[in-house]
Amino acid sequence: ALEVEAFRGIGERTRLEFNTEPGLTLIVGSNGCGKSSLAEAVEVGFTGVLDRMINKTKSSSGGWRNLHSTAPAAELVLELCAEGQTGSLVLNRTVLD
């Protein structure tokens, strides 16, 4: 699962559950609805950085935070499970500007 709040194009807390069965998962939506923000949240959740923004200034990139959110910080939560294992690993990252 992926849970995101106040990060890039995602304002209110959004939770996306993934099917753990074999197959393909598609995230589909209109322009500006947050598809890329979800992918970027996974990248930042794992690495702490967003590769495409490394050489950009905050003013040109817009920063991490969603400008319309009243949350004190952006929060990313990745809930991971491994095949054959019970339980899950939760990776939680708070992003401050």
C-alpha positions in Angstrom: 0.0 0.0 0.0 1.0 3.6 -0.5 -0.3 6.5 1.7 0.5 10.1 0.8 -0.4 13.4 2.3 0.6 17.0 1.3 3.2 15.8 -1.2 3.5 17.4 -4.7 0.1 17.0 -6.4 -1.5 15.1 -3.5 -3.2 17.3 -0.9 -5.5 15.3 1.4 -4.3 12.0 2.7 -4.7 9.4 -0.1 -4.2 5.6 0.3 -3.7 3.3 -2.6 -4.0 -0.4 -2.0 -2.2 -2.8 -4.4 -3.3 -6.3 -5.3 -0.6 -8.7 -4.2 -1.5 -11.3 -6.8 0.7 -11.7 -9.9 -0.2 -9.4 -12.7 0.0 -5.8 -13.9 -1.2 -2.7 -11.9 -2.2 0.4 -13.8 -2.7 3.9 -12.3 -4.9 5.8 -14.7 -6.3 9.3 -14.5 -6.6 12.7 -16.2 -3.7 15.2 -16.4 -3.0 16.8 -13.1 -4.7 14.3 -10.9 -1.6 13.0 -9.1 -0.4 9.9 -11.0 3.2 11.1 -11.2 3.1 12.4 -7.6 2.3 8.8 -6.4 5.3 7.4 -8.4 7.5 10.2 -7.0 6.3 9.4 -3.5 7.5 5.9 -3.8 10.9 7.1 -5.0 11.3 9.6 -2.1 10.0 7.0 0.3 12.8 4.6 -0.6 15.6 7.0 -1.4 14.9 10.3 0.4 15.5 12.2 -2.8 13.7 12.9 -6.1 16.3 12.3 -8.8 14.8 14.7 -11.3 14.8 17.6 -8.8 18.4 17.2 -7.6 19.8 20.1 -9.6 16.8 22.4 -9.5 16.1 25.2 -7.1 13.1 25.2 -4.8 11.6 28.1 -6.8 11.8 26.3 -10.1 10.8 22.9 -8.8 7.9 24.0 -6.5 9.4 22.1 -3.6 8.0 18.9 -2.0 4.9 20.2 -0.3 1.5 20.6 -1.8 0.8 24.3 -1.7 -2.9 23.8 -0.9 -2.5 21.4 2.1 -2.7 22.6 5.7 -0.8 19.6 6.9 2.4 20.6 8.9 4.6 18.3 6.6 4.4 16.0 3.7 4.1 12.4 4.8 4.8 9.2 2.8 4.0 5.7 4.1 4.9 2.6 2.2 3.6 -0.7 3.4 5.6 -3.6 2.0 5.1 -7.3 2.0 7.3 -10.1 0.6 6.1 -13.3 -1.0 6.1 -16.1 1.5 6.4 -13.9 4.5 3.7 -13.0 7.0 3.2 -9.4 8.2 4.5 -6.3 6.5 7.2 -3.7 6.7 6.1 -0.1 7.1 8.4 2.7 5.8 7.3 6.1 7.0 9.0 9.3 5.8 8.1 12.8 6.8 9.3 15.5 4.3 9.9 19.0 5.5 10.6 22.0 3.3 
